[in-house]
Amino acid sequence: MHKVEIFRFTVVSSNMVSKKQSLRFIPSSISLILLSENNRSARITIEKNKIMSIEKVKAYFATLGREKEVMEFPVSSATVELAAQALSVEPARIAKTLSFQGEDENHCILIVTAGDAKIDNSKFRHFFKMKARMLSPEKVAESTGHAIGGVCPFANPEGVRTYLDISLQRFDTVFPACGSSNSAIELHCDELFRYALAIQWIDVCK
């Protein structure tokens, strides 16, 4: 369990009267949760954690001698459409990584699919023996260390299990993100399988 530290500070915004509030920082998350007197919370994304995420992925690819192939763009690649535009490729070749709740709170399932594929709930339930439950943005960051828009199958912590959907196999190469909302790398499908430390190819998309 992570140590939780409590601080005091003053919040000032255009639609909120300045008041003392408690700030709870959870080290494994990229969010600061502001606990107001009426228990409503707001979240502040910490940009430096996004930087740490892509640097972690670059360090991983450095061990494979491929860190120079990680591309960073001057524009966002946070969605399939934006990534396709940044790379000038068809959206289906964007390897999107979807995050689901595992068998308990300590496990996360990542499924990498083609950019135009959608999860088939019936197939998911049949394979995993449980209902498909996507993680919240906060839980994604806590479980993988990557923020939404940059979630990828690389350099993930223990407890994350990665699978590749066969929707990717119609392409020679695909483009997964690399830990930030403006990055990608081009990989052959067999390379993606190896570098993602994937468990197996599965068929869970429509």
Secondary structure, 3 states (H helix, E strand, C coil): CCCCEEEEEEEEECCEEEEEEEEEECCCCCEEEEECCCCCEEEEECHHHHHHHHHHHHHHHHCCCCHHHCEECCCCCCCHHHHHHHHCCCHHHEEEEEEEECCCCCCEEEEEECCCCCECHHHHHHHHCCCCCECCHHHHHHHHCCCCCCCCCCCCCCCEEEEEEHHHHHCCEEEECCCCCCEECCEEHHHHHHHCCCCCEECCEC
